[in-house]
Amino acid sequence: MKDYLIKATAHNGMVRAYASTTTETIEEARRRHDTWATASAALGRTITISAMMGAMLKGEDSLTVKVEGRGPIGAILADANANGEVRGYVSNPHVDFELNDKGKLDVARAVGTDGNISVIKDLGLKDYFTGEVPIISGEISEDFTYYFANSEQVPSAVGAGVLINPDHSVLAAGGFIIQVMPGAEEEVISQLEEEIQSLPAISALIQQGNTPEQILERLFGKENVKVHETMPIEFRCKCSKERVEQAIIGLGKEEIKQMIEEDHGAEANCHFCNETYEFTETDLEKLLDS
């Protein structure tokens, strides 16, 4: 199943919903950054939620998410836009622990709880929109539920999960964001709370072959869900050799000469996708001439 998300409403527009499958996207992130199991789960949950938050935007708008709980994993960063393109990385990819007392990957221990989640939205305006809340659990999903309620004042339920194979590759990943709209009936809210509480782990549902549509139908009932848009999700970085060339040119002639004379070349690495760009002396001389 190719990665994608859906935008939907339920109960005659009283609830807004997003659901996604992100297995291939998270596996691509794991492969690029060589993350170990617990780090893969933390990064995967963050990327999955960021992709759905990006889908809430329009046009060329984008957002950057930072999760920093001062745990051994360090900071988690993810970028997403309104077109389903997402990228991300974690400061310390080689973090893994024994399973926690619930038999699950101990993401909270890796992330830590002494820090914040921040979301910076570039909406094409003069100033960026920035929201920040303290981390309350380190489990990522609960922390974003708290973020929506307190920073954006939208009562929400956020779920994201990642299952890892014994060889550390990604078996299944996906998530949902459910948001209650103003004026929603109490009966609908109560029913929704019960359904979310009884819903199996989202990663298990993805592993069993459930589509995003089926996940929402399970939550709301097939007759209550109206899907408005389907969007592919993929790991895609903004970096390119041309961008790095422009950055090198921006360093100035003296800096480039120093690279040629002392280092006999240059190498640049992108944090977000771990792509490495190499430049020979000849390449640098051409940039110097330009």
CORUR-V194849 format. One record per helix or strand of 2 or more residues. SS is the DSSP state (@ for helix, = for strand). FROM is the first residue (numbers start at 1). TO is the last residue. If there is no record, write none. Layout:
BEGIN
ss={SS:SS}
from={FROM:FROM}
to={TO:TO}
END
This chain:
BEGIN
ss={=:=:@:@:=:=:=:@:=:=:@:=:=:@:@:@:@:=:=:@:@:=:=:@}
from={4:15:23:37:62:76:85:107:116:129:141:156:170:186:202:212:222:225:234:241:253:265:276:281}
to={10:21:33:54:68:81:90:111:122:134:151:164:180:198:207:220:224:232:235:251:263:269:280:289}
END
